[in-house]
Amino acid sequence: MNEFIKNLIWRWFGKKILESVGQISTAKDDCAKYADIGEENITALVANSVSNIAMGDAQTYVSASGGGTTRFTDILSDIAEKEWSDISNTVACALGCGAIISVPYSVDNGLGRKIYIDTVTKDRFFVTAKQGDDITQCVILADEFVRDNKSYKRFTDYSIKDGVYIIRNRAVCNNSPVSLKTVEEWADIPEQIAIGGVKQLPIAILKCPQNPRRPKVPSGVPITFGCDATLKKIAKTLNDIEREFEKKKAKVFADRSLIKLHKDKNGDNDEIKTRKEFENNDLYVAFNNSDKIGMEIFDPAIRDSAYYNKLEKHFAMLEKECGLSEGVLTKLSTSHATATEIFRVMYNTFCFCNHVHANVTKWFKDLLYACSVLINYYGMAPYSEYDVKFSYSFALLEDSSETFSQKMQAESIGAEDIAEIRQFIHPEETPEESQAAVEKIKAKRQSVQQLIEEE
């Protein structure tokens, strides 16, 4: 399959994939492991936990440069709100797979022209040209599905040269070329467009910040990269626990002369004697009254404490290998601890989350830039400069009351603006809205004070 994709991209777009077949296979394996729902998925568990810590209460705001809004920023803001609504799951997927890639496209399907986002995992992203660290050409398996026992795939080639951004779309059905118009969902997607005045390839890549153990790995690695030995120990321990509970079931050992099988649970009907009767009846046990025949019960003590202690140690090791603090998979020891002490205990997780925030910020800004290119190209609104701001919460890593107290002290000596303090309490507000609210409150207080003085 990997060779087929390489040959297909060469045949359609005349481009060679820079990744080797082995690298493509590794990317597929990473994504398959994260998507596996057949057994306990520890990689998904870690990715989901870290994503919730990093992105809990995270928010983003789009406004016109200098404040206010325009028709252009309203469209961008709507796109940002829609994409941000599922940000925790999106980030978890990037952490679990190693990277995701988002690329916008635009169609007019009768409801007016709209911007849509294709977000794919790294196993569907193929780099075909680079300039230093900048990707200048790539091909993405943008969409795929099965209908009427036929497999449909849509490949999109993106390239930039001399400020011109070129997009080419191709489709296959059961690995044979077909027209985009043969698929209802793709019928309005143009086969090729060219956009001038573009400063970078309008795609957005969100990488997991995990250390790849070698410099400049373009595709990113999963959050549990390099932890295979510990993951195997965890899987084995979980299986051992299940087997231990299975062995714990009590068993009765008795001489056969002690037991008679009857058709009736009260033992009033005839005793089961033939194999046919044995197979065709619900059986009930009756015991002979005999003082000479004994019975033993096998009821071993379960070793749950030893097994769960072993599992906890493996989880603690996995946290360390992933560059995280305790409290992600293990129980966080916070008894009688101050906020500062908790922060120190969680410092590794705090640092990792900072890296996640940096990568999310770059990815989302690149995504909105790519959307702005299409909005401007299709004339959906007059172009206007815009700003994107982000608000990340550290509710599990800091004491909000202590932070608020610090901000108040900073404001008292002129080191913090009161509007910024209001934004800390109301993160949903833009800086302009917070400033307007502060001025309104001041004016109201002055009016009340003036009435008091007049009385």
C-alpha positions as CSV (number, residue, x, y, z in Angstrom):
1,M,0.0,0.0,0.0
2,N,2.8,2.4,0.8
3,E,4.5,1.8,-2.5
4,F,1.2,2.2,-4.2
5,I,0.7,5.7,-2.7
6,K,4.3,6.7,-3.6
7,N,3.7,5.6,-7.2
8,L,0.2,7.2,-7.3
9,I,1.5,10.6,-6.2
10,W,4.4,10.4,-8.7
11,R,2.0,9.4,-11.5
12,W,-0.6,12.1,-10.8
13,F,1.4,15.0,-9.5
14,G,4.9,14.2,-10.8
15,K,6.4,14.4,-7.3
16,K,8.4,12.1,-5.1
17,I,7.6,11.6,-1.4
18,L,10.6,12.5,0.7
19,E,9.8,9.9,3.4
20,S,11.0,6.4,2.9
21,V,8.6,3.4,2.9
22,G,9.8,2.6,6.4
23,Q,9.0,6.1,7.7
24,I,5.5,5.9,6.1
25,S,5.0,2.5,7.8
26,T,6.1,3.9,11.2
27,A,3.7,6.8,10.8
28,K,0.8,4.4,10.1
29,D,1.8,2.2,13.0
30,D,1.8,5.2,15.4
31,C,-1.7,6.3,14.3
32,A,-3.0,2.7,14.4
33,K,-1.8,2.2,18.0
34,Y,-3.5,5.4,19.1
35,A,-6.8,4.5,17.3
36,D,-6.8,0.9,18.7
37,I,-10.0,0.3,20.8
38,G,-9.6,-3.4,21.1
39,E,-7.7,-3.4,24.4
40,E,-6.4,-1.0,27.1
41,N,-4.8,1.9,25.2
42,I,-2.3,3.6,27.5
43,T,-1.0,6.0,24.9
44,A,-4.6,7.3,24.4
45,L,-5.0,7.5,28.2
46,V,-1.8,9.6,28.6
47,A,-2.7,11.8,25.6
48,N,-6.2,12.5,26.9
49,S,-5.1,13.3,30.4
50,V,-2.3,15.7,29.2
51,S,-4.7,17.4,26.7
52,N,-7.3,18.0,29.4
53,I,-4.7,19.5,31.7
54,A,-3.2,21.7,29.0
55,M,-6.4,22.8,27.2
56,G,-8.9,22.9,30.1
57,D,-10.7,26.3,29.9
58,A,-8.4,27.4,27.0
59,Q,-9.9,30.1,24.8
60,T,-9.0,32.0,21.7
61,Y,-10.2,35.4,20.4
62,V,-10.0,37.0,16.9
63,S,-10.4,40.7,16.5
64,A,-9.4,43.4,14.0
65,S,-6.0,45.0,14.5
66,G,-6.4,47.9,16.8
67,G,-9.7,46.6,18.2
68,G,-13.2,46.1,17.1
69,T,-14.5,43.7,14.4
70,T,-14.9,43.7,10.6
71,R,-16.8,41.4,8.3
72,F,-13.5,39.7,7.6
73,T,-12.7,39.1,11.2
74,D,-16.3,37.9,11.9
75,I,-15.8,35.1,9.3
76,L,-12.4,34.2,10.8
77,S,-13.9,34.3,14.3
78,D,-16.7,31.9,13.3
79,I,-14.2,29.5,11.9
80,A,-12.0,29.8,15.0
81,E,-15.0,29.2,17.3
82,K,-16.0,26.1,15.4
83,E,-12.5,24.6,15.4
84,W,-11.8,25.5,19.0
85,S,-15.0,23.8,20.3
86,D,-13.3,20.4,20.0
87,I,-9.8,21.5,20.8
88,S,-9.1,19.0,23.6
89,N,-9.9,16.0,21.3
90,T,-7.8,17.6,18.5
91,V,-4.8,18.1,20.8
92,A,-5.2,14.6,22.3
93,C,-5.1,13.1,18.7
94,A,-1.9,15.1,18.0
95,L,-0.3,13.9,21.2
96,G,-1.3,10.3,20.6
97,C,-0.3,10.1,16.9
98,G,2.6,12.5,16.9
99,A,1.1,15.1,14.6
100,I,-2.0,16.2,12.8
101,I,-2.3,18.5,9.7
102,S,-5.1,20.9,9.0
103,V,-5.8,22.4,5.6
104,P,-8.8,24.6,4.7
105,Y,-10.8,24.4,1.5
106,S,-13.8,26.3,0.2
107,V,-16.9,25.3,-1.7
108,D,-20.3,26.9,-2.6
109,N,-22.8,24.1,-2.1
110,G,-25.9,26.2,-2.6
111,L,-25.9,27.6,0.9
112,G,-23.3,30.2,0.1
113,R,-19.5,29.9,0.0
114,K,-18.1,28.5,3.2
115,I,-14.7,27.5,4.5
116,Y,-14.2,23.9,5.7
117,I,-11.2,22.3,7.4
118,D,-9.6,18.9,6.5
119,T,-7.7,17.7,9.5
120,V,-5.8,14.4,9.1
121,T,-3.3,12.4,11.1
122,K,0.4,12.3,10.0
123,D,0.0,8.9,8.2
124,R,-2.0,10.8,5.5
125,F,0.5,13.6,5.0
126,F,3.3,13.3,2.5
127,V,6.1,15.9,2.1
128,T,7.3,16.2,-1.5
129,A,9.6,19.3,-1.2
130,K,11.3,21.4,1.6
131,Q,13.5,24.5,1.9
132,G,15.3,24.2,5.1
133,D,12.6,23.7,7.8
134,D,9.9,25.2,5.5
135,I,7.6,22.8,3.7
136,T,7.1,24.0,0.1
137,Q,5.2,21.1,-1.4
138,C,3.1,18.3,0.1
139,V,0.3,15.9,-0.7
140,I,-2.5,15.0,1.7
141,L,-5.0,12.1,1.6
142,A,-7.7,14.7,2.5
143,D,-10.7,12.4,2.6
144,E,-11.7,8.8,2.3
145,F,-14.8,6.7,2.8
146,V,-16.5,3.4,1.7
147,R,-19.9,3.5,-0.1
148,D,-21.7,0.6,-1.9
149,N,-18.6,-1.5,-1.2
150,K,-16.4,0.9,-3.1
151,S,-13.5,2.8,-1.5
152,Y,-13.2,6.5,-2.4
153,K,-10.1,8.6,-1.7
154,R,-9.4,12.3,-2.4
155,F,-5.7,13.4,-2.7
156,T,-4.8,17.1,-2.6
157,D,-1.4,18.5,-3.8
158,Y,-0.3,21.8,-2.2
159,S,2.7,23.8,-3.4
160,I,4.1,27.3,-3.3
161,K,6.6,28.9,-5.6
162,D,7.4,32.6,-6.1
163,G,4.5,33.6,-3.9
164,V,2.0,31.6,-5.9
165,Y,0.0,29.0,-4.0
166,I,-1.3,26.1,-6.2
167,I,-3.9,23.5,-5.1
168,R,-4.7,20.4,-7.1
169,N,-7.3,17.8,-6.3
170,R,-7.6,14.2,-7.5
171,A,-9.9,11.3,-6.7
172,V,-9.7,7.5,-6.9
173,C,-12.4,4.8,-6.6
174,N,-10.9,1.4,-5.7
175,N,-7.5,2.8,-6.6
176,S,-8.6,3.9,-10.1
177,P,-8.8,7.5,-11.1
178,V,-12.3,9.1,-11.2
179,S,-13.6,12.6,-11.6
180,L,-14.3,14.7,-8.5
181,K,-17.8,15.3,-9.9
182,T,-18.7,11.6,-9.6
183,V,-18.7,12.0,-5.8
184,E,-21.5,14.2,-4.4
185,E,-19.4,15.6,-1.5
186,W,-16.5,16.5,-3.8
187,A,-18.5,17.7,-6.9
188,D,-18.0,21.5,-6.0
189,I,-14.3,21.2,-5.2
190,P,-12.2,22.7,-8.1
191,E,-9.5,20.4,-9.6
192,Q,-7.0,23.3,-9.5
193,I,-6.7,26.8,-8.3
194,A,-3.7,29.3,-8.1
195,I,-3.5,32.1,-5.5
196,G,-0.9,34.9,-5.7
197,G,0.7,36.9,-2.9
198,V,1.0,34.1,-0.4
199,K,4.0,34.3,2.0
200,Q,4.0,30.6,3.3
201,L,2.4,27.3,2.4
202,P,-1.1,27.7,3.9
203,I,-1.2,24.5,5.9
204,A,-1.1,24.1,9.7
205,I,0.8,21.3,11.5
206,L,0.3,20.5,15.2
207,K,3.1,18.3,16.5
208,C,3.4,16.5,19.8
209,P,6.3,18.2,21.7
210,Q,7.7,14.8,22.9
211,N,11.5,14.4,22.5
212,P,12.0,12.3,19.3
213,R,15.6,11.3,20.5
214,R,17.1,12.9,17.4
215,P,17.1,16.4,15.9
216,K,14.6,17.8,13.5
217,V,12.1,15.0,13.1
218,P,9.6,16.5,10.6
219,S,6.6,14.2,11.4
220,G,6.6,14.3,15.2
221,V,6.4,11.4,17.6
222,P,3.7,10.1,20.0
223,I,3.7,11.2,23.6
224,T,4.7,7.6,24.6
225,F,7.5,7.4,22.1
226,G,10.4,5.2,23.4
227,C,8.3,3.8,26.2
228,D,7.5,0.4,24.6
229,A,9.2,-1.7,27.3
230,T,7.1,0.0,30.0
231,L,3.9,-0.2,28.0
232,K,4.4,-3.9,27.6
233,K,4.9,-4.3,31.4
234,I,1.7,-2.4,32.0
235,A,-0.2,-4.5,29.6
236,K,1.2,-7.7,31.1
237,T,0.3,-6.5,34.7
238,L,-3.2,-5.7,33.6
239,N,-3.6,-9.2,32.2
240,D,-2.1,-10.7,35.3
241,I,-4.6,-8.9,37.4
242,E,-7.5,-10.3,35.3
243,R,-6.0,-13.8,35.6
244,E,-5.6,-13.4,39.3
245,F,-9.3,-12.6,39.7
246,E,-10.2,-15.5,37.5
247,K,-8.1,-17.8,39.7
248,K,-9.8,-16.4,42.8
249,K,-13.1,-18.0,42.0
250,A,-13.9,-20.6,44.7
251,K,-13.9,-24.2,43.7
252,V,-15.5,-27.2,45.4
253,F,-13.7,-30.6,45.5
254,A,-15.8,-33.6,46.5
255,D,-16.2,-37.3,45.9
256,R,-18.8,-38.1,43.2
257,S,-20.7,-40.3,45.6
258,L,-21.5,-37.2,47.7
259,I,-23.4,-35.5,44.9
260,K,-26.6,-36.5,43.0
261,L,-28.0,-34.5,40.0
262,H,-31.8,-34.1,39.8
263,K,-34.2,-32.6,37.4
264,D,-36.0,-30.7,40.2
265,K,-34.2,-28.2,42.4
266,N,-35.9,-29.7,45.5
267,G,-34.5,-33.1,44.6
268,D,-37.9,-34.7,44.4
269,N,-37.7,-35.9,40.8
270,D,-35.7,-38.8,39.5
271,E,-31.9,-38.7,39.6
272,I,-30.1,-38.0,36.4
273,K,-28.6,-41.3,35.3
274,T,-28.1,-41.3,31.5
275,R,-26.0,-39.0,29.3
276,K,-29.0,-38.0,27.3
277,E,-30.8,-36.8,30.4
278,F,-27.7,-35.0,31.5
279,E,-27.5,-33.0,28.3
280,N,-31.2,-32.2,27.9
281,N,-32.1,-31.0,31.4
282,D,-31.4,-28.1,33.8
283,L,-29.5,-29.8,36.6
284,Y,-29.7,-29.2,40.3
285,V,-27.3,-30.5,42.9
286,A,-28.4,-32.5,45.9
287,F,-26.0,-33.8,48.6
288,N,-26.1,-37.3,50.2
289,N,-26.5,-37.3,53.9
290,S,-23.3,-39.0,54.9
291,D,-20.9,-38.5,57.8
292,K,-18.2,-40.6,56.1
293,I,-17.7,-38.5,52.9
294,G,-16.0,-35.1,53.2
295,M,-15.7,-32.0,51.1
296,E,-13.0,-29.3,50.5
297,I,-13.3,-25.7,49.3
298,F,-10.4,-24.1,47.3
299,D,-10.6,-20.3,48.1
300,P,-7.2,-18.6,47.7
301,A,-6.5,-15.1,48.9
302,I,-6.2,-12.7,46.0
303,R,-2.9,-10.8,45.7
304,D,-4.5,-7.5,44.6
305,S,-2.3,-5.2,46.7
306,A,0.9,-6.6,45.2
307,Y,-0.4,-6.4,41.6
308,Y,-1.8,-2.9,42.0
309,N,1.4,-1.7,43.6
310,K,3.4,-3.1,40.7
311,L,1.0,-1.4,38.2
312,E,1.4,1.9,40.1
313,K,5.2,1.7,39.8
314,H,4.9,1.1,36.1
315,F,2.6,4.1,35.7
316,A,5.1,6.2,37.7
317,M,7.9,5.1,35.4
318,L,5.9,5.9,32.3
319,E,5.2,9.4,33.6
320,K,8.9,10.0,34.0
321,E,9.7,8.5,30.6
322,C,7.1,10.8,29.0
323,G,8.6,13.9,30.8
324,L,5.6,14.3,33.0
325,S,5.1,14.7,36.7
326,E,3.1,12.4,39.0
327,G,-0.6,13.0,39.0
328,V,-1.2,12.3,35.3
329,L,-1.5,8.5,35.7
330,T,-0.7,8.1,39.3
331,K,-2.3,9.6,42.4
332,L,-0.9,13.1,43.2
333,S,0.3,13.4,46.8
334,T,-1.1,16.8,47.9
335,S,-1.9,16.1,51.6
336,H,-1.3,19.4,53.5
337,A,0.7,20.7,50.5
338,T,0.6,24.4,49.6
339,A,-0.1,25.7,46.2
340,T,3.6,26.4,45.7
341,E,4.5,22.9,46.7
342,I,1.9,21.4,44.4
343,F,3.3,23.5,41.6
344,R,6.8,22.2,42.2
345,V,5.6,18.6,42.2
346,M,3.7,19.2,38.9
347,Y,6.6,21.3,37.3
348,N,7.4,18.7,34.6
349,T,3.8,18.6,33.5
350,F,3.7,22.4,33.6
351,C,6.7,22.6,31.3
352,F,5.2,20.0,28.9
353,C,1.9,21.9,28.8
354,N,3.8,25.1,28.0
355,H,5.3,23.3,25.0
356,V,1.8,22.1,24.0
357,H,0.5,25.7,24.2
358,A,3.4,27.0,22.0
359,N,2.6,24.3,19.4
360,V,-1.1,24.9,19.5
361,T,-0.6,28.7,19.2
362,K,1.5,28.3,16.1
363,W,-0.8,25.6,14.5
364,F,-3.9,27.7,15.1
365,K,-2.3,30.9,13.8
366,D,-1.1,29.1,10.7
367,L,-4.6,27.6,10.2
368,L,-6.3,31.0,10.4
369,Y,-3.8,32.4,8.0
370,A,-4.6,29.6,5.5
371,C,-8.3,30.4,6.0
372,S,-7.6,34.2,5.4
373,V,-6.0,33.4,2.1
374,L,-9.1,31.6,0.9
375,I,-11.5,34.3,2.3
376,N,-9.5,36.9,0.4
377,Y,-9.2,34.9,-2.8
378,Y,-12.9,34.1,-3.1
379,G,-13.9,37.7,-2.1
380,M,-16.0,36.6,0.8
381,A,-15.2,39.8,2.6
382,P,-12.8,42.8,2.1
383,Y,-9.5,41.9,3.7
384,S,-8.5,43.5,7.0
385,E,-5.6,43.0,9.4
386,Y,-6.5,40.8,12.4
387,D,-5.1,39.7,15.7
388,V,-5.4,36.3,17.4
389,K,-5.1,36.0,21.2
390,F,-5.0,32.9,23.4
391,S,-5.9,32.3,27.0
392,Y,-4.6,29.1,28.6
393,S,-5.7,27.9,32.0
394,F,-3.4,26.3,34.6
395,A,-6.2,25.6,37.1
396,L,-4.7,22.3,38.2
397,L,-1.2,23.7,38.5
398,E,-1.8,27.1,40.3
399,D,-3.9,28.7,42.9
400,S,-6.2,31.2,41.1
401,S,-6.8,33.2,44.3
402,E,-3.1,33.5,44.8
403,T,-2.6,34.6,41.2
404,F,-5.4,37.2,41.6
405,S,-3.8,38.5,44.8
406,Q,-0.5,38.9,42.9
407,K,-2.2,40.8,40.1
408,M,-3.9,43.1,42.6
409,Q,-0.6,43.9,44.2
410,A,0.9,44.6,40.8
411,E,-1.9,46.9,40.0
412,S,-1.5,48.8,43.2
413,I,2.1,49.8,42.2
414,G,1.2,50.5,38.6
415,A,2.7,47.3,37.2
416,E,-0.6,45.9,35.9
417,D,-3.6,47.4,34.2
418,I,-7.0,47.0,35.8
419,A,-8.5,45.9,32.5
420,E,-6.1,43.0,32.4
421,I,-7.2,42.0,35.9
422,R,-10.8,42.0,34.7
423,Q,-9.8,39.8,31.8
424,F,-8.3,37.4,34.3
425,I,-11.8,37.1,35.8
426,H,-13.7,37.3,32.5
427,P,-11.4,35.5,30.0
428,E,-14.2,35.4,27.4
429,E,-13.9,39.2,26.9
430,T,-11.5,40.8,24.4
431,P,-9.0,43.4,25.8
432,E,-11.2,46.1,24.2
433,E,-14.4,44.8,25.9
434,S,-12.6,44.5,29.3
435,Q,-11.4,48.1,29.0
436,A,-14.9,49.4,28.0
437,A,-16.4,47.5,31.0
438,V,-13.8,49.0,33.4
439,E,-14.5,52.5,32.1
440,K,-18.3,52.0,32.4
441,I,-17.9,50.8,36.0
442,K,-15.7,53.8,36.8
443,A,-18.2,56.2,35.3
444,K,-21.0,54.6,37.3
445,R,-19.1,54.9,40.6
446,Q,-18.3,58.5,39.9
447,S,-22.0,59.2,39.3
448,V,-22.9,57.5,42.6
449,Q,-20.2,59.4,44.4
450,Q,-21.4,62.7,43.0
451,L,-25.0,62.0,44.1
452,I,-23.7,61.2,47.6
453,E,-21.7,64.4,47.8
454,E,-24.7,66.5,46.5
455,E,-26.9,65.1,49.3
